[in-house]
Amino acid sequence: MDIRDLPQGFAMKLMQNEQALKKFEALSEMEQESIATQLKSFTSRKEMLQFANEFIG
């Protein structure tokens, strides 16, 4: 999955954290698609940022 296909806020978070970007890139295509689907289901920016922060750890 191309990072440009992700919601902008999550993609920006990944780009700001090299370790998180590598973690995302190491996921299988199916796992990446699952995350993208989850991100698109959030109804607020707050939900997306919370998920991003949890993913980044």
mmCIF file as Biopython writes it, N, C-alpha, C and O atoms, coordinates in Angstrom:
data_model
#
loop_
_atom_site.group_PDB
_atom_site.id
_atom_site.type_symbol
_atom_site.label_atom_id
_atom_site.label_alt_id
_atom_site.label_comp_id
_atom_site.label_asym_id
_atom_site.label_entity_id
_atom_site.label_seq_id
_atom_site.pdbx_PDB_ins_code
_atom_site.Cartn_x
_atom_site.Cartn_y
_atom_site.Cartn_z
_atom_site.occupancy
_atom_site.B_iso_or_equiv
_atom_site.auth_seq_id
_atom_site.auth_asym_id
_atom_site.pdbx_PDB_model_num
ATOM 1   N N  . MET A ? 1  ? 0.843   -1.173 0.000  1.0 0.0 1  A 1 
ATOM 2   C CA . MET A ? 1  ? 0.000   0.000  0.000  1.0 0.0 1  A 1 
ATOM 3   C C  . MET A ? 1  ? 0.888   1.236  0.000  1.0 0.0 1  A 1 
ATOM 4   O O  . MET A ? 1  ? 1.885   1.304  0.720  1.0 0.0 1  A 1 
ATOM 5   N N  . ASP A ? 2  ? 0.522   2.173  -0.790 1.0 0.0 2  A 1 
ATOM 6   C CA . ASP A ? 2  ? 1.249   3.438  -0.849 1.0 0.0 2  A 1 
ATOM 7   C C  . ASP A ? 2  ? 0.770   4.335  0.293  1.0 0.0 2  A 1 
ATOM 8   O O  . ASP A ? 2  ? -0.431  4.459  0.531  1.0 0.0 2  A 1 
ATOM 9   N N  . ILE A ? 3  ? 1.695   4.944  0.981  1.0 0.0 3  A 1 
ATOM 10  C CA . ILE A ? 3  ? 1.352   5.793  2.127  1.0 0.0 3  A 1 
ATOM 11  C C  . ILE A ? 3  ? 0.415   6.928  1.713  1.0 0.0 3  A 1 
ATOM 12  O O  . ILE A ? 3  ? -0.339  7.442  2.540  1.0 0.0 3  A 1 
ATOM 13  N N  . ARG A ? 4  ? 0.458   7.318  0.452  1.0 0.0 4  A 1 
ATOM 14  C CA . ARG A ? 4  ? -0.429  8.399  -0.029 1.0 0.0 4  A 1 
ATOM 15  C C  . ARG A ? 4  ? -1.888  7.971  -0.078 1.0 0.0 4  A 1 
ATOM 16  O O  . ARG A ? 4  ? -2.778  8.809  -0.225 1.0 0.0 4  A 1 
ATOM 17  N N  . ASP A ? 5  ? -2.140  6.663  0.045  1.0 0.0 5  A 1 
ATOM 18  C CA . ASP A ? 5  ? -3.511  6.151  0.042  1.0 0.0 5  A 1 
ATOM 19  C C  . ASP A ? 5  ? -4.140  6.184  1.440  1.0 0.0 5  A 1 
ATOM 20  O O  . ASP A ? 5  ? -5.332  5.919  1.596  1.0 0.0 5  A 1 
ATOM 21  N N  . LEU A ? 6  ? -3.340  6.508  2.441  1.0 0.0 6  A 1 
ATOM 22  C CA . LEU A ? 6  ? -3.825  6.573  3.818  1.0 0.0 6  A 1 
ATOM 23  C C  . LEU A ? 6  ? -4.422  7.943  4.098  1.0 0.0 6  A 1 
ATOM 24  O O  . LEU A ? 6  ? -4.093  8.914  3.417  1.0 0.0 6  A 1 
ATOM 25  N N  . PRO A ? 7  ? -5.294  8.031  5.092  1.0 0.0 7  A 1 
ATOM 26  C CA . PRO A ? 7  ? -5.777  9.347  5.489  1.0 0.0 7  A 1 
ATOM 27  C C  . PRO A ? 7  ? -4.593  10.264 5.822  1.0 0.0 7  A 1 
ATOM 28  O O  . PRO A ? 7  ? -3.609  9.832  6.423  1.0 0.0 7  A 1 
ATOM 29  N N  . GLN A ? 8  ? -4.706  11.518 5.428  1.0 0.0 8  A 1 
ATOM 30  C CA . GLN A ? 8  ? -3.603  12.460 5.512  1.0 0.0 8  A 1 
ATOM 31  C C  . GLN A ? 8  ? -2.995  12.578 6.910  1.0 0.0 8  A 1 
ATOM 32  O O  . GLN A ? 8  ? -1.772  12.592 7.049  1.0 0.0 8  A 1 
ATOM 33  N N  . GLY A ? 9  ? -3.819  12.663 7.931  1.0 0.0 9  A 1 
ATOM 34  C CA . GLY A ? 9  ? -3.312  12.830 9.290  1.0 0.0 9  A 1 
ATOM 35  C C  . GLY A ? 9  ? -2.443  11.657 9.736  1.0 0.0 9  A 1 
ATOM 36  O O  . GLY A ? 9  ? -1.394  11.848 10.351 1.0 0.0 9  A 1 
ATOM 37  N N  . PHE A ? 10 ? -2.892  10.438 9.419  1.0 0.0 10 A 1 
ATOM 38  C CA . PHE A ? 10 ? -2.125  9.248  9.792  1.0 0.0 10 A 1 
ATOM 39  C C  . PHE A ? 10 ? -0.831  9.187  8.993  1.0 0.0 10 A 1 
ATOM 40  O O  . PHE A ? 10 ? 0.227   8.882  9.542  1.0 0.0 10 A 1 
ATOM 41  N N  . ALA A ? 11 ? -0.914  9.472  7.714  1.0 0.0 11 A 1 
ATOM 42  C CA . ALA A ? 11 ? 0.279   9.463  6.871  1.0 0.0 11 A 1 
ATOM 43  C C  . ALA A ? 11 ? 1.305   10.471 7.377  1.0 0.0 11 A 1 
ATOM 44  O O  . ALA A ? 11 ? 2.502   10.184 7.391  1.0 0.0 11 A 1 
ATOM 45  N N  . MET A ? 12 ? 0.848   11.635 7.788  1.0 0.0 12 A 1 
ATOM 46  C CA . MET A ? 12 ? 1.762   12.652 8.309  1.0 0.0 12 A 1 
ATOM 47  C C  . MET A ? 12 ? 2.429   12.179 9.592  1.0 0.0 12 A 1 
ATOM 48  O O  . MET A ? 12 ? 3.624   12.398 9.792  1.0 0.0 12 A 1 
ATOM 49  N N  . LYS A ? 13 ? 1.663   11.532 10.456 1.0 0.0 13 A 1 
ATOM 50  C CA . LYS A ? 13 ? 2.231   10.988 11.695 1.0 0.0 13 A 1 
ATOM 51  C C  . LYS A ? 13 ? 3.325   9.969  11.381 1.0 0.0 13 A 1 
ATOM 52  O O  . LYS A ? 13 ? 4.378   9.965  12.020 1.0 0.0 13 A 1 
ATOM 53  N N  . LEU A ? 14 ? 3.075   9.111  10.400 1.0 0.0 14 A 1 
ATOM 54  C CA . LEU A ? 14 ? 4.073   8.118  10.022 1.0 0.0 14 A 1 
ATOM 55  C C  . LEU A ? 14 ? 5.329   8.792  9.462  1.0 0.0 14 A 1 
ATOM 56  O O  . LEU A ? 14 ? 6.450   8.395  9.776  1.0 0.0 14 A 1 
ATOM 57  N N  . MET A ? 15 ? 5.128   9.801  8.643  1.0 0.0 15 A 1 
ATOM 58  C CA . MET A ? 15 ? 6.254   10.485 8.021  1.0 0.0 15 A 1 
ATOM 59  C C  . MET A ? 15 ? 7.118   11.217 9.053  1.0 0.0 15 A 1 
ATOM 60  O O  . MET A ? 15 ? 8.311   11.430 8.835  1.0 0.0 15 A 1 
ATOM 61  N N  . GLN A ? 16 ? 6.515   11.593 10.162 1.0 0.0 16 A 1 
ATOM 62  C CA . GLN A ? 16 ? 7.239   12.315 11.206 1.0 0.0 16 A 1 
ATOM 63  C C  . GLN A ? 16 ? 7.989   11.364 12.137 1.0 0.0 16 A 1 
ATOM 64  O O  . GLN A ? 16 ? 8.780   11.809 12.969 1.0 0.0 16 A 1 
ATOM 65  N N  . ASN A ? 17 ? 7.750   10.073 12.004 1.0 0.0 17 A 1 
ATOM 66  C CA . ASN A ? 17 ? 8.359   9.102  12.902 1.0 0.0 17 A 1 
ATOM 67  C C  . ASN A ? 17 ? 8.886   7.931  12.068 1.0 0.0 17 A 1 
ATOM 68  O O  . ASN A ? 17 ? 8.120   7.066  11.644 1.0 0.0 17 A 1 
ATOM 69  N N  . GLU A ? 18 ? 10.189  7.915  11.841 1.0 0.0 18 A 1 
ATOM 70  C CA . GLU A ? 18 ? 10.784  6.904  10.973 1.0 0.0 18 A 1 
ATOM 71  C C  . GLU A ? 18 ? 10.530  5.486  11.467 1.0 0.0 18 A 1 
ATOM 72  O O  . GLU A ? 18 ? 10.295  4.578  10.669 1.0 0.0 18 A 1 
ATOM 73  N N  . GLN A ? 19 ? 10.576  5.300  12.777 1.0 0.0 19 A 1 
ATOM 74  C CA . GLN A ? 19 ? 10.336  3.970  13.350 1.0 0.0 19 A 1 
ATOM 75  C C  . GLN A ? 19 ? 8.907   3.499  13.060 1.0 0.0 19 A 1 
ATOM 76  O O  . GLN A ? 19 ? 8.689   2.337  12.716 1.0 0.0 19 A 1 
ATOM 77  N N  . ALA A ? 20 ? 7.944   4.404  13.201 1.0 0.0 20 A 1 
ATOM 78  C CA . ALA A ? 20 ? 6.546   4.054  12.929 1.0 0.0 20 A 1 
ATOM 79  C C  . ALA A ? 20 ? 6.340   3.754  11.452 1.0 0.0 20 A 1 
ATOM 80  O O  . ALA A ? 20 ? 5.592   2.843  11.099 1.0 0.0 20 A 1 
ATOM 81  N N  . LEU A ? 21 ? 7.002   4.519  10.590 1.0 0.0 21 A 1 
ATOM 82  C CA . LEU A ? 21 ? 6.890   4.283  9.152  1.0 0.0 21 A 1 
ATOM 83  C C  . LEU A ? 21 ? 7.437   2.903  8.803  1.0 0.0 21 A 1 
ATOM 84  O O  . LEU A ? 21 ? 6.823   2.168  8.029  1.0 0.0 21 A 1 
ATOM 85  N N  . LYS A ? 22 ? 8.569   2.555  9.361  1.0 0.0 22 A 1 
ATOM 86  C CA . LYS A ? 22 ? 9.152   1.235  9.116  1.0 0.0 22 A 1 
ATOM 87  C C  . LYS A ? 22 ? 8.247   0.128  9.643  1.0 0.0 22 A 1 
ATOM 88  O O  . LYS A ? 22 ? 8.109   -0.925 9.020  1.0 0.0 22 A 1 
ATOM 89  N N  . LYS A ? 23 ? 7.629   0.379  10.805 1.0 0.0 23 A 1 
ATOM 90  C CA . LYS A ? 23 ? 6.702   -0.595 11.385 1.0 0.0 23 A 1 
ATOM 91  C C  . LYS A ? 23 ? 5.525   -0.830 10.433 1.0 0.0 23 A 1 
ATOM 92  O O  . LYS A ? 23 ? 5.131   -1.972 10.194 1.0 0.0 23 A 1 
ATOM 93  N N  . PHE A ? 24 ? 4.971   0.251  9.896  1.0 0.0 24 A 1 
ATOM 94  C CA . PHE A ? 24 ? 3.844   0.137  8.973  1.0 0.0 24 A 1 
ATOM 95  C C  . PHE A ? 24 ? 4.270   -0.578 7.695  1.0 0.0 24 A 1 
ATOM 96  O O  . PHE A ? 24 ? 3.559   -1.459 7.210  1.0 0.0 24 A 1 
ATOM 97  N N  . GLU A ? 25 ? 5.412   -0.208 7.154  1.0 0.0 25 A 1 
ATOM 98  C CA . GLU A ? 25 ? 5.890   -0.816 5.917  1.0 0.0 25 A 1 
ATOM 99  C C  . GLU A ? 25 ? 6.191   -2.302 6.082  1.0 0.0 25 A 1 
ATOM 100 O O  . GLU A ? 25 ? 6.129   -3.058 5.112  1.0 0.0 25 A 1 
ATOM 101 N N  . ALA A ? 26 ? 6.518   -2.725 7.301  1.0 0.0 26 A 1 
ATOM 102 C CA . ALA A ? 26 ? 6.824   -4.140 7.564  1.0 0.0 26 A 1 
ATOM 103 C C  . ALA A ? 26 ? 5.568   -5.002 7.645  1.0 0.0 26 A 1 
ATOM 104 O O  . ALA A ? 26 ? 5.655   -6.228 7.584  1.0 0.0 26 A 1 
ATOM 105 N N  . LEU A ? 27 ? 4.403   -4.375 7.781  1.0 0.0 27 A 1 
ATOM 106 C CA . LEU A ? 27 ? 3.151   -5.121 7.847  1.0 0.0 27 A 1 
ATOM 107 C C  . LEU A ? 27 ? 2.831   -5.719 6.484  1.0 0.0 27 A 1 
ATOM 108 O O  . LEU A ? 27 ? 3.255   -5.209 5.447  1.0 0.0 27 A 1 
ATOM 109 N N  . SER A ? 28 ? 2.082   -6.798 6.509  1.0 0.0 28 A 1 
ATOM 110 C CA . SER A ? 28 ? 1.628   -7.389 5.248  1.0 0.0 28 A 1 
ATOM 111 C C  . SER A ? 28 ? 0.630   -6.444 4.582  1.0 0.0 28 A 1 
ATOM 112 O O  . SER A ? 28 ? 0.079   -5.550 5.223  1.0 0.0 28 A 1 
ATOM 113 N N  . GLU A ? 29 ? 0.409   -6.656 3.300  1.0 0.0 29 A 1 
ATOM 114 C CA . GLU A ? 29 ? -0.553  -5.836 2.562  1.0 0.0 29 A 1 
ATOM 115 C C  . GLU A ? 29 ? -1.937  -5.926 3.213  1.0 0.0 29 A 1 
ATOM 116 O O  . GLU A ? 29 ? -2.656  -4.929 3.293  1.0 0.0 29 A 1 
ATOM 117 N N  . MET A ? 30 ? -2.299  -7.105 3.669  1.0 0.0 30 A 1 
ATOM 118 C CA . MET A ? 30 ? -3.605  -7.300 4.305  1.0 0.0 30 A 1 
ATOM 119 C C  . MET A ? 30 ? -3.693  -6.492 5.605  1.0 0.0 30 A 1 
ATOM 120 O O  . MET A ? 30 ? -4.720  -5.873 5.882  1.0 0.0 30 A 1 
ATOM 121 N N  . GLU A ? 31 ? -2.632  -6.499 6.391  1.0 0.0 31 A 1 
ATOM 122 C CA . GLU A ? 31 ? -2.624  -5.729 7.644  1.0 0.0 31 A 1 
ATOM 123 C C  . GLU A ? 31 ? -2.694  -4.231 7.364  1.0 0.0 31 A 1 
ATOM 124 O O  . GLU A ? 31 ? -3.388  -3.498 8.068  1.0 0.0 31 A 1 
ATOM 125 N N  . GLN A ? 32 ? -1.982  -3.782 6.346  1.0 0.0 32 A 1 
ATOM 126 C CA . GLN A ? 32 ? -2.015  -2.370 5.978  1.0 0.0 32 A 1 
ATOM 127 C C  . GLN A ? 32 ? -3.421  -1.967 5.526  1.0 0.0 32 A 1 
ATOM 128 O O  . GLN A ? 32 ? -3.920  -0.905 5.899  1.0 0.0 32 A 1 
ATOM 129 N N  . GLU A ? 33 ? -4.046  -2.815 4.729  1.0 0.0 33 A 1 
ATOM 130 C CA . GLU A ? 33 ? -5.414  -2.546 4.261  1.0 0.0 33 A 1 
ATOM 131 C C  . GLU A ? 33 ? -6.388  -2.499 5.435  1.0 0.0 33 A 1 
ATOM 132 O O  . GLU A ? 33 ? -7.299  -1.671 5.459  1.0 0.0 33 A 1 
ATOM 133 N N  . SER A ? 34 ? -6.195  -3.383 6.402  1.0 0.0 34 A 1 
ATOM 134 C CA . SER A ? 34 ? -7.052  -3.405 7.583  1.0 0.0 34 A 1 
ATOM 135 C C  . SER A ? 34 ? -6.931  -2.096 8.358  1.0 0.0 34 A 1 
ATOM 136 O O  . SER A ? 34 ? -7.935  -1.544 8.807  1.0 0.0 34 A 1 
ATOM 137 N N  . ILE A ? 35 ? -5.724  -1.609 8.513  1.0 0.0 35 A 1 
ATOM 138 C CA . ILE A ? 35 ? -5.512  -0.340 9.211  1.0 0.0 35 A 1 
ATOM 139 C C  . ILE A ? 35 ? -6.160  0.795  8.426  1.0 0.0 35 A 1 
ATOM 140 O O  . ILE A ? 35 ? -6.824  1.650  9.012  1.0 0.0 35 A 1 
ATOM 141 N N  . ALA A ? 36 ? -5.975  0.815  7.108  1.0 0.0 36 A 1 
ATOM 142 C CA . ALA A ? 36 ? -6.576  1.859  6.278  1.0 0.0 36 A 1 
ATOM 143 C C  . ALA A ? 36 ? -8.096  1.860  6.414  1.0 0.0 36 A 1 
ATOM 144 O O  . ALA A ? 36 ? -8.715  2.920  6.502  1.0 0.0 36 A 1 
ATOM 145 N N  . THR A ? 37 ? -8.690  0.677  6.431  1.0 0.0 37 A 1 
ATOM 146 C CA . THR A ? 37 ? -10.140 0.561  6.579  1.0 0.0 37 A 1 
ATOM 147 C C  . THR A ? 37 ? -10.585 1.089  7.942  1.0 0.0 37 A 1 
ATOM 148 O O  . THR A ? 37 ? -11.580 1.806  8.049  1.0 0.0 37 A 1 
ATOM 149 N N  . GLN A ? 38 ? -9.835  0.724  8.977  1.0 0.0 38 A 1 
ATOM 150 C CA . GLN A ? 38 ? -10.149 1.211  10.321 1.0 0.0 38 A 1 
ATOM 151 C C  . GLN A ? 38 ? -10.079 2.726  10.369 1.0 0.0 38 A 1 
ATOM 152 O O  . GLN A ? 38 ? -10.973 3.377  10.908 1.0 0.0 38 A 1 
ATOM 153 N N  . LEU A ? 39 ? -9.015  3.290  9.805  1.0 0.0 39 A 1 
ATOM 154 C CA . LEU A ? 39 ? -8.833  4.740  9.830  1.0 0.0 39 A 1 
ATOM 155 C C  . LEU A ? 39 ? -9.983  5.451  9.134  1.0 0.0 39 A 1 
ATOM 156 O O  . LEU A ? 39 ? -10.452 6.491  9.596  1.0 0.0 39 A 1 
ATOM 157 N N  . LYS A ? 40 ? -10.431 4.890  8.030  1.0 0.0 40 A 1 
ATOM 158 C CA . LYS A ? 40 ? -11.520 5.510  7.266  1.0 0.0 40 A 1 
ATOM 159 C C  . LYS A ? 40 ? -12.858 5.425  7.991  1.0 0.0 40 A 1 
ATOM 160 O O  . LYS A ? 40 ? -13.787 6.165  7.667  1.0 0.0 40 A 1 
ATOM 161 N N  . SER A ? 41 ? -12.964 4.534  8.965  1.0 0.0 41 A 1 
ATOM 162 C CA . SER A ? 41 ? -14.226 4.378  9.693  1.0 0.0 41 A 1 
ATOM 163 C C  . SER A ? 41 ? -14.357 5.358  10.852 1.0 0.0 41 A 1 
ATOM 164 O O  . SER A ? 41 ? -15.451 5.540  11.387 1.0 0.0 41 A 1 
ATOM 165 N N  . PHE A ? 42 ? -13.264 5.984  11.243 1.0 0.0 42 A 1 
ATOM 166 C CA . PHE A ? 42 ? -13.326 6.917  12.362 1.0 0.0 42 A 1 
ATOM 167 C C  . PHE A ? 42 ? -14.150 8.147  11.981 1.0 0.0 42 A 1 
ATOM 168 O O  . PHE A ? 42 ? -14.097 8.632  10.851 1.0 0.0 42 A 1 
ATOM 169 N N  . THR A ? 43 ? -14.897 8.623  12.940 1.0 0.0 43 A 1 
ATOM 170 C CA . THR A ? 43 ? -15.775 9.760  12.671 1.0 0.0 43 A 1 
ATOM 171 C C  . THR A ? 43 ? -15.192 11.087 13.143 1.0 0.0 43 A 1 
ATOM 172 O O  . THR A ? 43 ? -15.767 12.146 12.892 1.0 0.0 43 A 1 
ATOM 173 N N  . SER A ? 44 ? -14.063 11.030 13.819 1.0 0.0 44 A 1 
ATOM 174 C CA . SER A ? 44 ? -13.452 12.285 14.274 1.0 0.0 44 A 1 
ATOM 175 C C  . SER A ? 44 ? -11.942 12.228 14.128 1.0 0.0 44 A 1 
ATOM 176 O O  . SER A ? 44 ? -11.337 11.156 14.111 1.0 0.0 44 A 1 
ATOM 177 N N  . ARG A ? 45 ? -11.362 13.387 14.026 1.0 0.0 45 A 1 
ATOM 178 C CA . ARG A ? 45 ? -9.899  13.496 13.959 1.0 0.0 45 A 1 
ATOM 179 C C  . ARG A ? 45 ? -9.278  12.963 15.253 1.0 0.0 45 A 1 
ATOM 180 O O  . ARG A ? 45 ? -8.204  12.361 15.241 1.0 0.0 45 A 1 
ATOM 181 N N  . LYS A ? 46 ? -9.970  13.196 16.357 1.0 0.0 46 A 1 
ATOM 182 C CA . LYS A ? 46 ? -9.477  12.745 17.664 1.0 0.0 46 A 1 
ATOM 183 C C  . LYS A ? 46 ? -9.302  11.224 17.686 1.0 0.0 46 A 1 
ATOM 184 O O  . LYS A ? 46 ? -8.295  10.719 18.181 1.0 0.0 46 A 1 
ATOM 185 N N  . GLU A ? 47 ? -10.293 10.494 17.145 1.0 0.0 47 A 1 
ATOM 186 C CA . GLU A ? 47 ? -10.213 9.027  17.088 1.0 0.0 47 A 1 
ATOM 187 C C  . GLU A ? 47 ? -9.008  8.586  16.259 1.0 0.0 47 A 1 
ATOM 188 O O  . GLU A ? 47 ? -8.269  7.682  16.648 1.0 0.0 47 A 1 
ATOM 189 N N  . MET A ? 48 ? -8.824  9.242  15.108 1.0 0.0 48 A 1 
ATOM 190 C CA . MET A ? 48 ? -7.722  8.880  14.227 1.0 0.0 48 A 1 
ATOM 191 C C  . MET A ? 48 ? -6.389  9.153  14.908 1.0 0.0 48 A 1 
ATOM 192 O O  . MET A ? 48 ? -5.484  8.321  14.849 1.0 0.0 48 A 1 
ATOM 193 N N  . LEU A ? 49 ? -6.260  10.301 15.549 1.0 0.0 49 A 1 
ATOM 194 C CA . LEU A ? 49 ? -5.004  10.630 16.225 1.0 0.0 49 A 1 
ATOM 195 C C  . LEU A ? 49 ? -4.720  9.692  17.398 1.0 0.0 49 A 1 
ATOM 196 O O  . LEU A ? 49 ? -3.566  9.342  17.646 1.0 0.0 49 A 1 
ATOM 197 N N  . GLN A ? 50 ? -5.751  9.292  18.107 1.0 0.0 50 A 1 
ATOM 198 C CA . GLN A ? 50 ? -5.573  8.339  19.197 1.0 0.0 50 A 1 
ATOM 199 C C  . GLN A ? 50 ? -5.062  7.013  18.643 1.0 0.0 50 A 1 
ATOM 200 O O  . GLN A ? 50 ? -4.137  6.420  19.199 1.0 0.0 50 A 1 
ATOM 201 N N  . PHE A ? 51 ? -5.653  6.553  17.564 1.0 0.0 51 A 1 
ATOM 202 C CA . PHE A ? 51 ? -5.197  5.312  16.924 1.0 0.0 51 A 1 
ATOM 203 C C  . PHE A ? 51 ? -3.757  5.464  16.458 1.0 0.0 51 A 1 
ATOM 204 O O  . PHE A ? 51 ? -2.942  4.564  16.661 1.0 0.0 51 A 1 
ATOM 205 N N  . ALA A ? 52 ? -3.436  6.594  15.837 1.0 0.0 52 A 1 
ATOM 206 C CA . ALA A ? 52 ? -2.069  6.825  15.357 1.0 0.0 52 A 1 
ATOM 207 C C  . ALA A ? 52 ? -1.078  6.817  16.485 1.0 0.0 52 A 1 
ATOM 208 O O  . ALA A ? 52 ? -0.001  6.234  16.361 1.0 0.0 52 A 1 
ATOM 209 N N  . ASN A ? 53 ? -1.417  7.453  17.585 1.0 0.0 53 A 1 
ATOM 210 C CA . ASN A ? 53 ? -0.516  7.489  18.731 1.0 0.0 53 A 1 
ATOM 211 C C  . ASN A ? 53 ? -0.320  6.101  19.329 1.0 0.0 53 A 1 
ATOM 212 O O  . ASN A ? 53 ? 0.784   5.764  19.756 1.0 0.0 53 A 1 
ATOM 213 N N  . GLU A ? 54 ? -1.366  5.301  19.365 1.0 0.0 54 A 1 
ATOM 214 C CA . GLU A ? 54 ? -1.257  3.934  19.858 1.0 0.0 54 A 1 
ATOM 215 C C  . GLU A ? 54 ? -0.402  3.084  18.924 1.0 0.0 54 A 1 
ATOM 216 O O  . GLU A ? 54 ? 0.392   2.259  19.375 1.0 0.0 54 A 1 
ATOM 217 N N  . PHE A ? 55 ? -0.570  3.290  17.623 1.0 0.0 55 A 1 
ATOM 218 C CA . PHE A ? 55 ? 0.223   2.531  16.650 1.0 0.0 55 A 1 
ATOM 219 C C  . PHE A ? 55 ? 1.701   2.890  16.777 1.0 0.0 55 A 1 
ATOM 220 O O  . PHE A ? 55 ? 2.570   2.018  16.739 1.0 0.0 55 A 1 
ATOM 221 N N  . ILE A ? 56 ? 1.967   4.164  16.924 1.0 0.0 56 A 1 
ATOM 222 C CA . ILE A ? 56 ? 3.355   4.634  17.025 1.0 0.0 56 A 1 
ATOM 223 C C  . ILE A ? 56 ? 3.990   4.150  18.323 1.0 0.0 56 A 1 
ATOM 224 O O  . ILE A ? 56 ? 5.179   3.836  18.377 1.0 0.0 56 A 1 
ATOM 225 N N  . GLY A ? 57 ? 3.169   4.101  19.360 1.0 0.0 57 A 1 
ATOM 226 C CA . GLY A ? 57 ? 3.609   3.574  20.637 1.0 0.0 57 A 1 
ATOM 227 C C  . GLY A ? 57 ? 4.471   4.537  21.343 1.0 0.0 57 A 1 
ATOM 228 O O  . GLY A ? 57 ? 4.937   4.254  22.447 1.0 0.0 57 A 1 
#
